[in-house]
Amino acid sequence: MSENLDRLRPAFTMKAQDALDEAARRRDPGLPMDTRDVLIALMRVDTAGEWERLALDFGGIDTVVAADIPDPDPSAAGLWAGAPVTRTCTRAIKAAVALATEAEMVPAPTGALALCVLGEPDTAAARALTGNAPATYSGLIELAQVALLGGTWHDIHAVLLASFAAVSAHQDTGHDEDLERHALMETLATRHETAAWRGSQVILEADARREAEKLAELVGGRYSCDLPAAMLLATFHMHRYRRLPEGEDAWDHQQVTTWMGVINRINPGMLPPPFSALPNPRDDDVDLMTLNVTAVEHSIRFERTGDHGSLEHAIALLRRGLDVADCAQTGARAVMLSNLCGALATYAEDRKDLDAADEAVTAGRAAVRVIPPGNSDRAVAMAHLGVALQHRFGLRDDLADLEEAIRYGRASIAGEHTAHPGRSKFLASLALTLRLSYQRTTELTQLDESVQLCRQADALEADPESKALIRSNLVGSLMLRFEHVHELDDIDEAIRIGRETVALVPENHPQLAGRLLNLSVALQSRGSRGARTRNEMLTDIADSVTVARRAVSCTDEQHPTRALCLGSLAVMLQTQIFVLSSGPNPDPVHHESDITEAITALRAALKATPATHPDRAGFLNNLGLVLRRRGWPGDLDDAVRDGRAAVELTPSGHQNMAPHLSNLGSALEARFRSTQNRADLREAFTVWREAATSAAGSAPARIASAIKWGELAAAQNDPHLAAEGYQAAVALLPIVAWRGLHRSAQERLLGMWSGLASDAAVWAIRDQRPELAVELLEQGRSILWAQKLHIRTDLTRLAERDRDLAGELDRVRNALDAPRAFPELTAGTAFTVGDQERARRLAEEWDRLVAMARQLEGFANFLRPAPFEELRGASVNGPVVIVNVSAYGCDALLIDRLKVRAVPLPRLAHDEVGERARAMLTALDPDQDTPTRAMDKILTEITDWLRETVVNPVLDRLESESPRIWWCPTGKLALLPLHAAVPPHLISSYTTTLGALVPSEAKPEHRAERALVVGIPETPGQPPLPSVGEELDHIKRHLAHKHMTVSTMLQEKATRADVPQALGSYDWVHFACHGSQDSSDPGSGHIMLHDGPLSISEIAELRLARADLAYLSACETFTGDPGLPDEAIHLASAFQFAGYRHVIATLWGISDYFAPKVTDWVYEKLSPNADVPSAHAAEALHGAIARLRERYPSHPHVWAPYVHLGP
């Protein structure tokens, strides 16, 4: 579509308008108006004799009329007075406006219009006057500016070039990918226009330089074929060069030379006279195809041998080819640009050369711009550009590079390129880019995709060497995923593949060091986080040091991975130092040797790393850490200095910011302890606070910082600051137990911070904030159960407000909670990588939907921890006592009559609780075969001790007259029979959390009508239970009197498939069978059915609307995990979270002889006249235990195991 140039009329004088109108009328019929038509018209309207001086040297109007010369681009692009105008003439008319604007002589006079129709040497007007003699063109322009405008510019050629460049900037190329180019050209042209007459500052600003650099990169730099951009950039840099003081102008001078060279290569006729002597770079004798092939051969030689000379020669050949290739040779230029991008990217990574990375990106962009969609070479070019951007990110740490690298990487494997022979390499490159992005953003889906793409690439690749490289990259991604989700399968696979890829590489191969580096990191990661035993840990750590030393020995001073290998060796040594020093019989000589070697390695790594390289931050951080550990005179000052430098070099939002801040805080703390300089103390609190609240850091790193914050404040006896630090740590625990992790990984991670909530509660109590203490214990304990409980209650409320959103959340929740999503749920079922990745993606979708729900009015606290105002409702039926056990001190929190009071328990000690728990568990362990008398003696001593240290101090302060009391013990106190120490007049129940009581009271009560009895007297592989039949007879007899329907599932009918399905149809369920808890894998604790175990995890996933009472007459159904006592991972909790309001369970193994008696007495006492008989479950159990206790008072192992859980 032609541009309407009439809109520019007001920008011209009336005389200039007359000339243009004249040219439009007198143009050759059927042809567009061109620059010669305008020149003739200008001569005709001249009344002042401006053309007479020109006519003496160049001829007058007759000469121009006689010259039948067309414009170089005669196609119509504009309209003036309804007449079509050539594209060349359109440019001249618009350039005249730009020229007049710069010269502040708007409206534009005829002289400005004349200069611009002559302003390019190949216009019809210029050629008509010069007679096609370019040598005379410069004189024409110099004379024309004096004759036609009455003045001179310092360099009229540069002024005209700028005017035409400004016009070019506003031309729309019509290509979507040129939008950014178009915007940058407009910006630079505007700056140039402003600077011409109003001051140079606007083009000397740092932003102006950055814009020019970005435009240069977009259009292909020295390899560009974009003439308008080249003209604009040449002019821009020329003006900067002239205005900058000597000494600051070298870069712009070099840029002027570069861009004039580009113009010369594209169209020598467009060069201003001062540069017209530049030699034409084109060389028709160069065989571009041969040159390109030779360059590729040299690049391959470098990949296989590491010979740097080969790579440099390849780059030189490609540069030469591009310098001599005509822009019309699009295909050859595109392939060479793509190959140059790849070669320069490799060089940039190898030499840590940012200039080479910039040139690689520039060449890559130029290649992508000229290769049309659908061409197979385009996939290669996009892949190379993605790698170049990836390497530049590694040198500059600009996240925009990484995002763009991912975009081009994805495009290289898109639909039209799925059959490309290089697809495996494209997949591997994108996988590596996604891995780097994960390290920067911690978006787990990127890491999952990286692993998936590596596997796809591995399956496609046939070449053994390329396959080994792909698998080495897979090792890196698997290691990182293990660090995030703690799946042992990932790290085991990483080590296995790592060993295989190392074995395939010859000793002198340039890639050996990198593969050894990956293997050493994998071994260290498993040793420090995933080893099953201490011996395995020591072996992995020692192997990691050995492999890391070998990696360093494979590198020389010029090797690209030398610094990384040295830094990695230091990390391996630090891990070994920590492990050996924390174990039995530490070796001080070996310890000192490792520290010295680590410091030497880190200093060498820093020496080999450029000052601006992102890796320096990590090396400095680690050096500070080792110096702090060594502790020589001056080491603490150096540790603080290096820690500060590491933090300063770490970009804001980087995932390493939290650990770097944390280590700086530790260095400051160490120096404070040495010097007592409170400025260090204040700074330590500041950096730990910043680390703990950093949104980008990993949850473990942030928790570690918050704990240090709390610990140091506690050491300073500052309750408020200590509570603040520990509160920050507790708030992060639910993030650690992220729903995207497997249950076993959640348990393992929570076990690392067992007791944290109790420590936090102590300091909240000392800060006179018992309500906060309650909230912290609620938030930081039973996290896995609490998540499920909150979801069920909050989803019900959400469904009343937004049914669709609640439905989406329920869908994702069901998918996450499906048994196939967790390996421990189904014995013998293989757990695939796809399941893991699917679970994590679902978890991220869950997080997104939860965020949406919290935007709704009244739902800001959706699925957030409950405040005390809600939790206090747990005490509506009687007092609830939280017994908090911490190394800092022990207290009871009495929640009664909707208020909370803290009661100190000075005689209760954290360590003694642990010792008593160990003694009891040992005595009760069937494998220990402890005599009954000895067992009862230990249990009696424990109950007496509990009475003195806990129960009596609590009851002395209790104001309630309620006959009931609920206990919520923390830590290993939860493993002990606290109820057995309570006087007989009080009925004891347990609750794992206050939240478990509050919603249970809110759940609609109903009269039970149906009961299911599951009995298995003969279980394959287990001892027989001959009294099961008697137990079932008691139940049937008592429930018949209560007019309840009783169904039974006995022996082979009680299967893993049928029992869970049947539970939903009954109000009560009674299990009379074997039960067991597994301390090594608490989630696999189970009730043994006829065909196998029904596990805790499977039970907890049930949602039973009718569930009311579950009686678990089996062993160890209330036995918690000593390693995770605060998580209450036992069968009783599982049934409670499946929906049962009341659960009767056992703290240890029970006697087959006494079980029927307790069952008989409990069901007998469940009042037949009550509307809700189960409401008396606690009272009924209390009565049964009292009868048994009365008969066997000195045998607590008989009567003490039975407990009630619920309201």
ZADONU-927240 format. One record per residue (C-alpha): residue in one letter; x, y, z. Coordinates in steps of 0.02 Angstrom, whole numbers, plus 50000, padded with zeros to 5 digits. Layout:
AXYZ/...
END
This chain:
M500005000050000/S500675017249949/E501025029950085/N500045046250078/L501395059650069/D500135073950065/R500135073250254/L501885080950243/R501295096550150/P501335107650307/A503165102850330/F503655111250165/T503655129450110/M502375134449981/K503745135449850/A504315117649889/Q502505111749882/D502315120149712/A503855110949649/L503185094149707/D501475097749631/E502335102749468/A503325086449467/A501745076449496/R500875084849348/R502335083849226/R502945066149262/D502975053949118/P501215047049094/G501035029749168/L502615031149274/P502825036049458/M503585052949498/D505455050749529/T506885061449595/R507315067849420/D505525074349401/V505685083549567/L507405090649520/I506705097349355/A505225105149446/L506385113249573/M507415120949434/R505835127549352/V505135135949508/D506825143849548/T506695162849544/A508265167349641/G509555159549527/E510135146249653/W510425133849511/E511495145149405/R513085141449505/L512755122749492/A512385124049306/L514155130549275/D514935114249337/F513575101449315/G512355107649184/G510645115149194/I508865109949168/D509145104348989/T510475091949047/V509305084449174/V507825083549055/A508885074948924/A509515061449046/D508335046749038/I508875038549202/P507695029449322/D507785029149512/P508645013649584/D506995008049660/P505675013749534/S504215004549616/A502815015649681/A502845017849871/G502015034749898/L500685046649834/W500855065549811/A499375075249746/G498635058749688/A500185054349585/P501205038649625/V502985041849688/T504465029949674/R505145022149832/T506795031549808/C505885048149787/T504765044449937/R506325042250042/A507025058749977/I505435068450018/K505385061550195/A507245064250217/A507015082550170/V505815084450317/A507075075850432/L508475087050369/A507445102850393/T506965097150568/E508785094650616/A509245111750544/E507785120150631/M507145127350465/V505415119850461/P504465121550347/A505745113750233/P506345125450094/T506665120249915/G508535119149954/A508245105250083/L507155095949958/A508465097849822/L509875091649933/C508875076149975/V508375071649796/L510245072649764/G510675065249934/E511015047349878/P512285045049737/D511225032849638/T509615042949627/A509015047849455/A509255066249500/A511075064149558/R511555053449411/A510735065749289/L511815080049353/T513435070149373/G513255060749210/N513445044249300/A515165049449362/P515225045149549/A516885054149570/T516025070749541/Y514605067249664/S515505073649818/G515835090349734/L514015091649682/I513405089849861/E514715101649934/L514235115049807/A512365111749821/Q512275115250007/V513075132449981/A512085136849826/L510405130249882/L510455133150070/G511715147050088/G512765138350221/T513795122950260/W513845108450379/H515485101550446/D515125085550349/I513615087050235/H513795068750186/A513575063150366/V512085074850386/L511235067550233/L511655049950287/A510825053450455/S509285060650372/F509065045450262/A509435033950407/A508075042450508/V506855039450366/S507395021250356/A507075019350541/H505255023350513/Q505035011250370/D504064995650413/T504874980050344/G503314970050369/H504174956150468/D503574952350645/E505334948350704/D505884965850654/L504744974650778/E506134976750904/R507334982650768/H506034995050709/A505795002050885/L507665003550916/M507955012350750/E506575024850791/T507355027950961/L509115030650894/A508495041350750/T507555052350873/R509105053950981/H510125058650829/E508865071650772/T508845079350945/A510745079650957/A511075087650788/W510625105350843/R510075104251025/G511535096251114/S512495080151109/Q512095073351282/V510625063251218/I511765052351110/L513155051251240/E512045043451374/A512375025551428/D510625020651370/A511025027051196/R512545015851185/R511565000851248/E510215003951118/A511515004750980/E512324988651041/K510644979951045/L510184985850870/A511884980350805/E511624963150880/L509864961650810/V510364965750631/G511924954850627/G513344966550672/R514794966550551/Y513914952750453/S512314962750427/C511464965350260/D510264978250332/L510764994250241/P509595006450333/A510175000150502/A511995000850448/M511785018750388/L510945024050550/L512265015550659/A513705022750558/T512985040250577/F512585037950760/H514345032450803/M515115045950691/H514215059450790/R514695051650957/Y516505050250899/R516565068650855/R515815074151019/L516765063051141/P518425069151212/E520015060951152/G520345045051246/E518495040851262/D518105039751077/A519045024051027/W517535012351034/D516445023750928/H517865026250803/Q518005007450785/Q516105006150764/V516125019550626/T517435009550534/T516444993350557/W514795000450495/M515565009750349/G516324993050302/V514604985050310/I513874998650198/N515324996350078/R514984977750068/I513104979950042/N513144994849922/P514775004449896/G513815018349812/M513045023149979/L514715027450059/P515045045850097/P516575052450003/P517775051650151/F517525032850150/S517335030149964/A519125024349952/L518755008950056/P519204993449955/N517774982749898/P517874967150008/R517014955749884/D518084942049811/D517264931749676/D518714919449677/V518294913049852/D517334896549850/L516154899349995/M515584881250001/T517364874650014/L517794887850144/N516274883150249/V516634864550241/T518444867350291/A517884877950439/V516684864350498/E518074851450487/H519164862150599/S517734864350724/I517484845550732/R519344843050757/F519274854550909/E517794844950983/R518744828650968/T520494834251016/G520314850551112/D521534859050992/H521174877551014/G522074882050854/S520814872150754/L519364881650828/E520194898450801/H520574893850620/A518754888850592/I518174905650658/A519424915050549/L518854905750393/L517024909350427/R517344927650462/R518294929250299/G516914920650202/L515604932150273/D516664947550239/V516814943350054/A515094935750023/D513834946249929/C512204949350022/A511314941449876/Q512154924849919/T510844921950053/G511014903150069/A512904902750086/R512904917450206/A511554909550314/V512504893150335/M514134902150374/L513274913650498/S512504898650587/N514164889350592/L515074904950651/C513804906850790/G514134888950846/A516024890650836/L516064907250929/A514894900451063/T516084886051092/Y517554898051097/A516644909451219/E516304895051338/D518054888151320/R518944904751347/K517644913451456/D517654927151323/L516144938651332/D516594947651169/A516564930951079/A514884926951158/D514194943651099/E514814940450922/A514094922850926/V512374929550971/T512504942950837/A512974930150703/G511584918550762/R510274932150751/A510844936550576/A510704918250524/V508954916250594/R508394932350509/V508874926750335/I508364908350339/P506514906450297/P505344895850404/G505254877850349/N507074877250296/S508024863650390/D509514875250412/R508404886450516/A508304873150653/V510204872450661/A510334891450667/M509054892750807/A509904879050906/H511594887550885/L510854904250937/G510074896051090/V511764888951140/A512624905751111/L511344914551222/Q511554900851351/H513444903051356/R513264921951365/F512114919851513/G513484909751596/L514674924451575/R513484938951607/D512074931351712/D510724940751619/L509104931051639/A508434938351476/D509774928551382/L509204912451464/E507374915651427/E507784919251245/A508904903851236/I507434893151293/R506314901251163/Y507514897551020/G507884880251089/R506044875951087/A505854882850912/S507284871750852/I506324855950902/A504594862150851/G503424852350739/E504204856550571/H505914851050634/T505444834650720/A506304824150586/H507904834450579/P509454823250588/G510204834650721/R508684833450834/S509584823850972/K510854837850989/F509494851150986/L508574841751125/A510154840451227/S510544858951207/L508804863951263/A508924851851409/L510514860251468/T509744877551450/L508224872351552/R509374865451685/L510284881951696/S508624890951705/Y508074879951849/Q509684884251941/R509234902651920/T507354901851950/T507074885352047/E505564881251936/L505504862451957/T504524859351797/Q506024865651699/L507134852751783/D505884838851750/E505824844051568/S507724844351561/V507794826351621/Q506444821351497/L507324829751350/C508984821651396/R508144804651393/Q507364808451223/A509034814151155/D509884798651224/A508614787451138/L508874796150970/E510764797850968/A511764783950886/D513524791050893/P514364784051051/E515334799951091/S513844811351069/K512784799251169/A514034799851313/L513974818751314/I512074818651320/R512094806251463/S513354816951555/N512124831351545/L510764819751608/V511854816351760/G511874834951799/S509994836551787/L509674821151893/M510844827752027/L509944844352036/R508254835852045/F508874825052188/E509404840952279/H507644847652259/V506514832552285/H507694820352373/E507234805252268/L508614792452296/D508264784452127/D508834800552042/I510524801352127/D510824782652110/E510484783951923/A511594799351910/I513064790251989/R512814774651883/I512744784651721/G514174795751779/R515324780851804/E514834773951633/T515194790251542/V516874792351629/A517374774651580/L517044778551396/V518224793551388/P520094791551351/E521274798351483/N521834813151378/H520124817951310/P519634836251337/Q517914831251402/L518564819551537/A518744833151668/G516934838651648/R516274821051665/L517344817751818/L516704834051890/N514894828351869/L515264811551949/S516154819152098/V514694830852132/A513454816452119/L514454805952243/Q514584820552364/S512724823852349/R512244806052388/G513504804752527/S512924820452616/R511044818652586/G510574801352528/A511724788352607/R510794774552699/T512184771252827/R513684780752894/N514864768652806/E514004772052640/M514124790652675/L515994789752713/T516304779352557/D515364791252443/I516214806652516/A517944798952503/D517594793652324/S516984811252281/V518644818552341/T519634805652242/V518644808952082/A518754827852105/R520654826952124/R520734816851964/A519664829851876/V520874843651927/S522354833251868/C521554832151695/T521584851051672/D522964863251634/E522964882051661/Q522044884751496/H520704871451519/P518964879151518/T518354868951668/R519914870651777/A519144883551894/L517564873351913/C518574857651949/L519594866652081/G518044874052160/S517184857052159/L518694848852241/A518584861652380/V516734857552407/M517124838952416/L518504842252542/Q517364853252647/T516074839452652/Q517394826952705/I518014839052839/F516274840852910/V515844822352905/L517464816552984/S517504829953118/S515714826053171/G516024807353186/P516934796653313/N518834797653326/P519184812953216/D520934813953142/P521614831653172/V523074829353050/H521934823752909/H520724837752955/E522084851052941/S522724843852777/D520974844252699/I520694862252752/T522364867852680/E522034858952516/A520284866552504/I520934884252533/T522304881752403/A521054875052276/L519834889352302/R521164902652286/A521764894452125/A519964893852062/L519754912452097/K521374916352009/A520764906951855/T519054915551855/P518764932851777/A518224946451898/T516474947651822/H516154929051803/P514624922651898/D515604907951972/R516664919652078/A515254922052203/G515194903452242/F517074901952257/L517164916852375/N515734910052479/N516594893252499/L518274901152536/G517494911252675/L516704895552745/V518364885852749/L519314900452822/R518024901852961/R518234883452999/R520144884653003/G520124899653120/W521924905553107/P522324923553155/G521544934753023/D520484920652950/L518854927453022/D519174944652947/D519534936352779/A517994925352795/V516894940752824/R517714949952680/D517504935352560/G515714932452620/R515254950452586/A516054949552415/A515074933652375/V513434941952423/E513864957452323/L514214947052168/T512634936552185/P511184943652083/S509614948252177/G508364934052164/H509704920952131/Q509424904552223/N511194905452295/M510834921852383/A510084913152536/P511564901452569/H512814915352533/L511944926752657/S511844912552781/N513704909152773/L514094927652788/G513014927952944/S513984913253016/A515634921952983/L515004937553069/E514384927253215/A516074918653233/R516964935253231/F515734942253358/R516084927753476/S517934931353456/T517904950353472/Q516214954053555/N515964967753426/R514084970053429/A514104977853256/D514494960353191/L513064953353294/R511824965853222/E512424962653045/A512294943853070/F510464945553120/T510154956752970/V510884944852841/W510064929452918/R508394938252915/E508664942852733/A509154924952691/A507664917552783/T506434928852694/S507234927352521/A505894921552400/A507134913652280/G508134902952402/S507774884652432/A506734880952586/P508134871052673/A509364885352651/R508104897952715/I507644887052865/A509484885152909/S509674904152910/A508124906653015/I508714893853141/K510414902353156/W509494918653183/G508474910553322/E509944901353400/L511054916753411/A509624926953484/A509314913053610/A511164913053656/Q510984931753687/N509434928253791/D508354939153679/P506654930353684/H505804941853559/L507154940553427/A507354921853457/A505484919053437/E505514929453279/G506914919053203/Y506164902353250/Q504444908153191/A505194911653019/A505944894153018/V504314885553067/A503364895052932/L504494886752802/L504194868752859/P502594866552755/I503594872252603/V504864858552638/A503434846052642/W502844852152471/R501434841852397/G502464838252242/L503654827352343/H503394809152382/R502834804952557/S504514796852597/A505454812352539/Q504314823452643/E504634812852796/R506504812752767/L506574831752750/L505454835052901/G506544823453002/M508004835252975/W507104848453080/S506234837453208/G505874847653364/L505994864453278/A504214869453323/S504534865253505/D506084876253509/A505074890353432/A503684888153559/V504884889753706/W505444906953651/A503674912553613/I503224907553791/R504724916853861/D504204931753758/Q502534931053852/R501594925653696/P500814908553737/E499534910653597/L500954911753471/A501734896353551/V500124886753518/E500074892853338/L501884887953308/L501644870453377/E500084868453271/Q500974874653116/G502584865053140/R501934847953194/S500894834753107/I501194844652948/L500754830452831/W499104826752919/A498684845052943/Q498854848252757/K497524835252722/L496374841252860/H496434859452804/I496114854452625/R494524844952667/T493754858352776/D494294873252671/L493744865252508/T492004862752577/R491904881252620/L492634886352451/A491354875852356/E489984886852429/R490824902152353/D491604895852191/R491094878252146/D492134877651987/L493754882652074/A493414870652216/G493104857152087/E494764860652001/L495674859952168/D494784843852212/R495264836352044/V497094840552068/R497024834852250/N496314818052197/A497664816152065/L499024820352190/D498314808752321/A498004794252203/P498914778652268/R499914776752107/A500734793552142/F501704786852291/P502874771852289/E502504765852465/L500644763952438/T500634748052337/A501884734652377/G502814728352226/T502174741952108/A503514750152001/F503614768952019/T504074777451857/V504964793751819/G503384799251730/D502404797351891/Q503654808351983/E503614822051854/R501724821251842/A501574823152030/R502684838452031/R501744846751889/L500114843351979/A500854851152136/E501314866952042/E499554867651970/W498914865652148/D499964880552205/R499254890952063/L497454886652105/V497724889952290/A498394907152246/M496814910352145/A495724905252291/R496624917252407/Q496154931552293/L494314928852334/E493554939952467/G493574931252635/F494814917852578/A496464926652608/N496904913052737/F496344898552628/L497384883252677/R498474893952789/P498864889352971/A497424892753088/P497614907053212/F497364904253399/E495644912153387/E495094896653291/L496174883953382/R495534888153554/G493874880253504/A494714863453534/S494404865853721/V492514867753716/N492244850453796/G493684851053917/P495484856453939/V496814852353810/V498604851253871/I500044853253748/V501624846853831/N503084855353745/V504784847153757/S506324856553700/A508164857153741/Y507844875353790/G506564870053921/C504894861353945/D503184868853973/A501364864053969/L500144874953874/L498444873453956/I497034877953838/D495484878953944/R493914889453934/L494544896553770/K496114903653849/V497904897653858/R499134897854003/A500934892154007/V501464880854151/P503344878154172/L503894860054194/P505604862054273/R505804843654317/L505504837954139/A507084837354035/H507234835053847/D508644822453853/E507814812153988/V506234810953883/G507284803353745/E508134791253863/R506494785553939/A505734783153766/R507214772753709/A507134762153866/M505274758853843/L505394754753658/T506844742953691/A505894734153829/L504334732253721/D505274726453565/P504774708353534/D506504704753463/Q507274709253632/D506244695953721/T506174706453880/P505434696854029/T503694702854077/R504244707854252/A505674718554185/M504514726254057/D503234730954189/K504594737954302/I505184749754165/L503404754954123/T502994758154306/E504544768854327/I504064778754173/T502274781754229/D502854787154402/W504094798954323/L502754805954206/R501604808754353/E502914818854446/T503624828854301/V502074832054195/V500384826554259/N500424833254438/P501114850554390/V499764851854257/L498324846154368/D498894857954507/R498604872554388/L497044865854304/E495484875954342/S494234865654244/E493064853454333/S492794843454175/P492994824554197/R493954824054033/I495664829953979/W496524829553810/W498404827253795/C499464833553650/P501264828653690/T502704834453579/G504334826253529/K504724809153599/L503534811953743/A502204806953615/L502914789253621/L502594787453809/P500974782253901/L500554799153975/H498754793654007/A499364779854121/A500014792854244/V498344801954257/P497234799054412/P495764787254383/H494454800854404/L495014809354243/I494644802354071/S496144804853956/S496094806453768/Y497424811353644/T497474823053497/T498894825253375/T498424843353340/L497134855653402/G496444856853226/A495994838453235/L494804842653378/V494024858553310/P493334851453146/S492844835053230/E491644844753340/A490994853953186/K490664837953090/P488804833853096/E488454820453225/H487324806053179/R486704790153257/A487714775253199/E486714762153108/R487964750553026/A489564742453089/L490894732452997/V491954719653088/V493564714053004/G494314698653086/I495794688253030/P496244674553154/E497384665953029/T498534677552931/P499764669852807/G501524671652876/Q500934677953048/P500594669553215/P498774664353238/L497554674953340/P496394661953416/S495394674553519/V494774684353368/G493194673853360/E492794677553542/E493074696153511/L491884696053364/D490544687153466/H490614700853598/I490404714353467/K488914706153383/R488054703453548/H488244721153611/L487844729653446/A486284719253421/H485604727153580/K485954744153504/H484934739753350/M486444741453236/T486704731353078/V488344721653092/S489284714852941/T490874704652946/M492344702252830/L493294687152890/Q494874678452831/E495004677752641/K493584690252620/A494614703652708/T495694709052562/R496664724752520/A495444728652380/D493794724852466/V494054731752642/P494424749952591/Q492974749652471/A491794743052604/L492274755752738/G491294769652655/S489654760652688/Y489854759152877/D489844770853028/W490914759953140/V492324748153099/H493214735753213/F494844727653161/A495394711853251/C497004706853166/H498874709653162/G499564727353155/S501334733853141/Q502344749753133/D503964751353034/S505164764253108/S506254763752952/D504774768452841/P503364775052951/G502164777652807/S502164758952776/G501484754752948/H499964743852919/I498544732652968/M498834715352899/L497394709152794/H497234691852719/D498164695752558/G499374709052621/P499574725252717/L498384739952715/S499594754252746/I499474770652839/S499664780152675/E498254770552592/I497074772852738/A497424791452750/E496904794052569/L495154787452603/R493744799952626/L492334792152723/A490804802952748/R489944790852870/A491494786852972/D491214788653159/L492154775753265/A493654764853223/Y494214752053351/L495934745453305/S496154729753409/A497874726353340/C499664729253392/E500564745953378/T499144755953301/F499604771653401/T501484768853392/G502354783853318/D504024785153230/P505464789253350/G506304798853209/L504744809253171/P503734809153332/D502914825953296/E502184819753132/A501104806653219/I501324794353077/H500334779753145/L498764770153103/A497654779353227/S498014796053144/A497744788352973/F496004782653022/Q495624799353101/F496104808552942/A495094796252840/G493604803452932/Y493374793653095/R492924805353239/H493444792753370/V494864780153361/I495314767253493/A497084761353465/T498604753653550/L500274760953597/W501184744353587/G500824725853561/I499294718953649/S498904701853717/D497754690553619/Y497084684653786/F496594701853851/A496014709753687/P494284701353690/K493994706953870/V494374725153831/T493264724153676/D491854716553779/W491924729953913/V492074744453789/Y490564739753683/E489584735653840/K489864753553904/L489404762153742/S487714768453800/P486274760653704/N485154775153749/A486284789253685/D485864797753521/V487684795953473/P488434780953564/S490184784453499/A490224800653598/H490534789653749/A491984780353669/A493294788453781/E492244785153936/A491944767053883/L493794763953854/H494234772454018/G493054760854111/A493754745454025/I495544750354067/A495044754054247/R494344736354265/L495904728754189/R497034739954293/E496104735254451/R496434716854416/Y498244719054358/P498884734954441/S500724730054432/H500644724754250/P500494740954149/H500994731953990/V499264724053997/W498144739354024/A499204754453975/P499324752153785/Y497504756653750/V497164774753702/H495754785353636/L496024798153497/G494674810753460/P493394822353540/
END
